Amino acid sequence: MFRDRPEFLSGDRSRPLDLVPRGEEGEWVGFHHSAPVIGEVRQQITDRHRFLNFDDDAFAPQSGLREFLAERFPDPCRNESQIPETFLSGTASQ
């Protein structure tokens, strides 16, 4: 019954996609393995970047990344307002 139905494909799916490697599209920036200073963050993040990637080390309590994000987004979202301050400051027990 189901197999008797014709397969419908949109025009987009009937031809191969042109994939662009993430590093070549220039829309992302990442920080990993160490906490960057604020000057490094400001230098690397530009208006053309749409995606930000970082690991725990880059988001350390004294990281320039935290400072940059606090400047860019000064008001916490409704979910952030429920996070204990000890977690945000890095003093929460693990």
N, C-alpha and C positions, 0 to 999 in steps of 0.2 A: 504494500500500500504506500508507505512512505517512499520507498525506492522508485516507485513509478512516477513520482513528481519530477518535473524538470528542474534542473539546477539553475538558480538565478544568480548571476554575478553582476555587480555594478560595473560601470566602466572603469572605475579605479582599480578593481580587483582583477580585471582581465588582462592587465599588462604588468610587467615587473616594476617594482618600486626602485627609484633611484636613491640608494642609501648613501648617506654622507657620514663619514666617521666623526664621532663626537669632537675629537680634537681639531678637526678642520672647520667645523661650523662656527666656532668662536663665540658660542653663547653660554658657555659654562666656565666656572672657575672653581678651583678646589684648594683646600688647605688640609694637610695631613702630616701626622707624626710629630708635630711640634706646634706650640702656640705662637702664632705670628704677632709681630708688633703692629700697632695701629697704622704706622706709615706704610708698611708692607701691604696691609689689607687695602688701604686707600689707593695705593699704586696699582694693584692688580685688578680690583673690581672697578669696572667702568659701566656706563649706561647701556652698553650693548649686551652685557651679560644678563641672561634670564634665569640661570640656574646656579645655585651655590651648593657645593658639596664640602663636607668637612667631617673629621673623625673626632673622637673624644679628646685626644691630645690637643687638637687645634682649638677646641672649645673650653680649654682650661679656665679656671676662675680669673686669672689675670691676663687673659688673651685679648689682643687687639681686635679679634673677631667679635668678641662679646661687646666691646666698646663701639665698634662700627655698627653692629646690629641695633644697639640701644639708641644710637644717634639716628639711624635710618627709620626705626620703628619705636618711637618714644613711648607710645601707649601700649600696654600689654593687651593681647587679645583675651577674650573671656576665659579661655582655657589656661593661659599663663597666670591669670589672677588667682588661680586655685593651687599653684605650685608653692610649697613652703619656701620661704626665703633661705633657709639653710641649704636647700638643694641648689638654688640659683647661685649662692655664694660659694658652693663647693665644700661646705662644712658639714654636710649630712654624712652620717655614718654609713659605711658601705655594707 
